[in-house]
Amino acid sequence: MNDLKHIEYTPNGVCSRKIEYDLSSDGKIYNLTFTGGCPGNLKAISKLVNGMDAKSVANLLLGNTCGYKQTSCTDQLSKSIVEALNER
């Protein structure tokens, strides 16, 4: 596995309070966890995206909303990924 950079992100406008994951040097996501939010759904999403290309995950989930909110935990994850990829 390539070198991993640990990312911690504080989401806005959602129930989760923190998003953490490792981003490999070849752009893949590992060890995604959410603090707070809907535990069952977010654990499932974490399993589904493990090892996936981060840019693909961001493109897939960007703009997803939760109920009446203009964003969601997965939309916030996407924003975090875009930010992290732009910093490389």
C-alpha positions as CSV (number, residue, x, y, z in Angstrom):
1,M,0.0,0.0,0.0
2,N,1.2,3.5,-0.7
3,D,1.9,6.1,2.0
4,L,-1.3,7.2,3.8
5,K,-2.2,10.8,4.8
6,H,-4.7,11.0,7.7
7,I,-7.4,13.5,7.1
8,E,-9.7,15.0,9.8
9,Y,-12.6,17.1,8.7
10,T,-15.2,19.0,10.6
11,P,-18.5,18.9,8.6
12,N,-21.0,21.7,8.5
13,G,-24.8,21.5,8.6
14,V,-25.1,17.8,9.4
15,C,-25.4,15.6,12.4
16,S,-21.9,14.1,12.2
17,R,-19.3,16.1,14.1
18,K,-16.1,14.7,12.5
19,I,-15.1,12.8,9.4
20,E,-11.7,10.9,9.4
21,Y,-10.0,8.8,6.7
22,D,-6.7,7.9,5.3
23,L,-5.9,9.0,1.7
24,S,-3.2,7.0,-0.1
25,S,-0.6,8.6,-2.3
26,D,-2.4,7.0,-5.3
27,G,-5.7,8.6,-4.3
28,K,-7.6,5.8,-2.6
29,I,-9.7,6.1,0.6
30,Y,-9.1,3.8,3.6
31,N,-10.3,3.7,7.2
32,L,-13.2,6.1,6.8
33,T,-15.1,6.9,10.1
34,F,-17.8,9.4,11.0
35,T,-18.3,10.7,14.6
36,G,-22.0,11.2,15.1
37,G,-24.7,11.0,12.5
38,C,-26.6,7.9,11.5
39,P,-24.4,5.1,12.6
40,G,-25.7,2.2,10.6
41,N,-25.8,4.1,7.3
42,L,-22.4,5.8,7.8
43,K,-20.7,2.5,8.8
44,A,-22.1,0.9,5.6
45,I,-20.8,3.8,3.5
46,S,-17.4,3.5,5.2
47,K,-17.3,-0.2,4.1
48,L,-18.5,0.5,0.6
49,V,-15.9,3.2,-0.2
50,N,-12.9,1.5,1.5
51,G,-10.2,1.1,-1.2
52,M,-12.1,3.2,-3.8
53,D,-10.7,6.0,-5.8
54,A,-11.3,9.2,-3.8
55,K,-12.1,11.3,-6.8
56,S,-14.7,8.8,-7.9
57,V,-16.3,8.8,-4.4
58,A,-16.4,12.6,-4.3
59,N,-18.0,12.7,-7.8
60,L,-20.6,10.1,-6.8
61,L,-21.6,11.6,-3.5
62,L,-21.3,15.3,-4.1
63,G,-24.6,17.1,-3.8
64,N,-26.4,14.3,-1.9
65,T,-28.8,15.8,0.6
66,C,-30.3,14.6,3.9
67,G,-34.0,15.3,4.5
68,Y,-34.6,19.1,4.5
69,K,-30.9,19.9,4.7
70,Q,-29.0,21.4,1.8
71,T,-26.1,18.9,2.4
72,S,-25.5,15.5,4.0
73,C,-22.7,13.6,5.7
74,T,-21.7,12.1,2.3
75,D,-21.8,15.5,0.6
76,Q,-19.5,16.8,3.4
77,L,-17.2,13.8,2.8
78,S,-17.1,14.8,-0.9
79,K,-16.1,18.3,0.0
80,S,-13.4,17.0,2.3
81,I,-12.0,14.8,-0.4
82,V,-11.9,17.6,-3.0
83,E,-10.1,19.8,-0.4
84,A,-7.6,17.1,0.4
85,L,-6.9,16.2,-3.2
86,N,-6.4,19.9,-4.0
87,E,-3.8,20.1,-1.2
88,R,-1.6,17.4,-2.7
